[in-house]
Each structure stands twice: as structure tokens, then as C-alpha cells.
Amino acid sequence: MKVPKETVRMYKLNSKEEVAIIGGFDIRRNDGVIATISFCQESI
């Protein structure tokens, strides 16, 4: 499922650091766990 670009989710990397994921795609497993995939495109 595609997530709107306005959606921002915060994920913990460890006990001290978090990362913001903007937009992306959600994949839901049968047990309910959700993974978010986000791509960064940079132009030179």
C-alpha cells in the first residue's frame, strides 16, 4: 500500500536514535507486522 508523501513515521534505530521515514510503501505480514520501504532519489 502506498503511503501519502505527507505521512511521517518515526522509527527507533536503537535506544538513543530515531529516524523519520516520509511516505514510502507499507508491506504487512500475516502476523500483523508492518514494514515501510522508502526510496531516496538524488540527482547530480
BALUMKE-563246 format. One record per atom (N, C-alpha, C, O): residue number from 0; atom name; x, y, z. Coordinates in nm, 3 decimals. Layout:
REM BALUMKE-563246
     k    a      east     north        up
   NUM   CA         X         Y         Z
...
This chain:
REM BALUMKE-563246
     k    a      east     north        up
     0    N     0.084    -0.116     0.000
     0   CA     0.000     0.000     0.000
     0    C     0.089     0.124     0.000
     0    O     0.180     0.135     0.082
     1    N     0.064     0.216    -0.091
     1   CA     0.142     0.339    -0.098
     1    C     0.099     0.432     0.015
     1    O    -0.020     0.449     0.040
     2    N     0.197     0.493     0.081
     2   CA     0.171     0.587     0.191
     2    C     0.182     0.729     0.135
     2    O     0.276     0.758     0.061
     3    N     0.088     0.819     0.169
     3   CA     0.098     0.957     0.119
     3    C     0.229     1.024     0.159
     3    O     0.284     0.995     0.266
     4    N     0.279     1.114     0.073
     4   CA     0.406     1.182     0.099
     4    C     0.401     1.268     0.224
     4    O     0.505     1.298     0.282
     5    N     0.281     1.309     0.268
     5   CA     0.268     1.391     0.387
     5    C     0.284     1.310     0.516
     5    O     0.302     1.367     0.623
     6    N     0.279     1.178     0.506
     6   CA     0.288     1.092     0.623
     6    C     0.434     1.078     0.667
     6    O     0.520     1.039     0.587
     7    N     0.459     1.109     0.794
     7   CA     0.594     1.096     0.851
     7    C     0.585     0.999     0.968
     7    O     0.502     1.016     1.057
     8    N     0.670     0.897     0.966
     8   CA     0.674     0.800     1.075
     8    C     0.811     0.802     1.138
     8    O     0.912     0.813     1.068
     9    N     0.816     0.790     1.270
     9   CA     0.942     0.787     1.343
     9    C     0.970     0.643     1.385
     9    O     0.884     0.577     1.445
    10    N     1.089     0.593     1.355
    10   CA     1.131     0.459     1.392
    10    C     1.257     0.467     1.477
    10    O     1.346     0.547     1.450
    11    N     1.264     0.382     1.580
    11   CA     1.382     0.378     1.665
    11    C     1.490     0.293     1.599
    11    O     1.464     0.180     1.556
    12    N     1.612     0.348     1.590
    12   CA     1.727     0.271     1.543
    12    C     1.789     0.195     1.659
    12    O     1.833     0.080     1.644
    13    N     1.792     0.259     1.773
    13   CA     1.841     0.199     1.897
    13    C     1.780     0.279     2.011
    13    O     1.684     0.354     1.988
    14    N     1.831     0.267     2.133
    14   CA     1.771     0.335     2.248
    14    C     1.791     0.486     2.246
    14    O     1.723     0.557     2.321
    15    N     1.882     0.537     2.161
    15   CA     1.911     0.680     2.161
    15    C     1.878     0.751     2.030
    15    O     1.870     0.874     2.027
    16    N     1.860     0.677     1.922
    16   CA     1.843     0.739     1.790
    16    C     1.711     0.700     1.725
    16    O     1.664     0.587     1.737
    17    N     1.651     0.798     1.656
    17   CA     1.531     0.774     1.577
    17    C     1.555     0.826     1.436
    17    O     1.640     0.912     1.413
    18    N     1.478     0.772     1.341
    18   CA     1.487     0.817     1.203
    18    C     1.345     0.845     1.154
    18    O     1.251     0.772     1.188
    19    N     1.329     0.950     1.074
    19   CA     1.199     0.985     1.016
    19    C     1.189     0.924     0.878
    19    O     1.279     0.940     0.796
    20    N     1.079     0.854     0.851
    20   CA     1.052     0.798     0.719
    20    C     0.933     0.874     0.662
    20    O     0.826     0.878     0.723
    21    N     0.952     0.934     0.545
    21   CA     0.847     1.014     0.483
    21    C     0.791     0.937     0.364
    21    O     0.866     0.898     0.274
    22    N     0.659     0.916     0.364
    22   CA     0.595     0.844     0.253
    22    C     0.642     0.700     0.247
    22    O     0.668     0.638     0.350
    23    N     0.653     0.647     0.126
    23   CA     0.702     0.511     0.107
    23    C     0.591     0.412     0.077
    23    O     0.481     0.449     0.036
    24    N     0.621     0.285     0.098
    24   CA     0.527     0.176     0.075
    24    C     0.524     0.087     0.198
    24    O     0.628     0.057     0.256
    25    N     0.404     0.046     0.240
    25   CA     0.388    -0.045     0.353
    25    C     0.367    -0.187     0.304
    25    O     0.294    -0.210     0.208
    26    N     0.431    -0.281     0.372
    26   CA     0.410    -0.423     0.349
    26    C     0.368    -0.483     0.482
    26    O     0.439    -0.468     0.581
    27    N     0.253    -0.550     0.485
    27   CA     0.202    -0.609     0.608
    27    C     0.212    -0.762     0.600
    27    O     0.162    -0.825     0.507
    28    N     0.278    -0.820     0.702
    28   CA     0.288    -0.965     0.710
    28    C     0.157    -1.023     0.764
    28    O     0.073    -0.950     0.815
    29    N     0.141    -1.154     0.751
    29   CA     0.022    -1.221     0.801
    29    C     0.004    -1.207     0.952
    29    O    -0.108    -1.209     1.002
    30    N     0.116    -1.191     1.026
    30   CA     0.105    -1.177     1.172
    30    C     0.084    -1.032     1.215
    30    O     0.083    -1.003     1.335
    31    N     0.066    -0.939     1.119
    31   CA     0.034    -0.801     1.151
    31    C     0.151    -0.705     1.154
    31    O     0.131    -0.584     1.165
    32    N     0.274    -0.756     1.145
    32   CA     0.392    -0.669     1.146
    32    C     0.397    -0.590     1.015
    32    O     0.376    -0.646     0.908
    33    N     0.425    -0.458     1.026
    33   CA     0.429    -0.372     0.908
    33    C     0.572    -0.326     0.883
    33    O     0.641    -0.283     0.976
    34    N     0.616    -0.334     0.758
    34   CA     0.746    -0.281     0.717
    34    C     0.719    -0.165     0.622
    34    O     0.628    -0.173     0.538
    35    N     0.797    -0.058     0.634
    35   CA     0.785     0.057     0.544
    35    C     0.911     0.065     0.459
    35    O     1.022     0.065     0.512
    36    N     0.892     0.072     0.328
    36   CA     1.004     0.085     0.235
    36    C     0.997     0.225     0.175
    36    O     0.892     0.267     0.126
    37    N     1.109     0.295     0.179
    37   CA     1.115     0.431     0.126
    37    C     1.238     0.443     0.038
    37    O     1.344     0.391     0.071
    38    N     1.223     0.511    -0.075
    38   CA     1.333     0.530    -0.169
    38    C     1.373     0.676    -0.170
    38    O     1.287     0.764    -0.169
    39    N     1.502     0.702    -0.173
    39   CA     1.554     0.838    -0.185
    39    C     1.612     0.853    -0.325
    39    O     1.695     0.773    -0.368
    40    N     1.568     0.956    -0.395
    40   CA     1.621     0.982    -0.529
    40    C     1.698     1.113    -0.526
    40    O     1.645     1.217    -0.487
    41    N     1.823     1.106    -0.566
    41   CA     1.906     1.225    -0.572
    41    C     1.954     1.244    -0.714
    41    O     1.989     1.147    -0.782
    42    N     1.956     1.367    -0.760
    42   CA     2.007     1.394    -0.895
    42    C     2.139     1.468    -0.885
    42    O     2.163     1.544    -0.791
    43    N     2.223     1.445    -0.983
    43   CA     2.356     1.508    -0.984
    43    C     2.355     1.622    -1.083
    43    O     2.456     1.690    -1.101
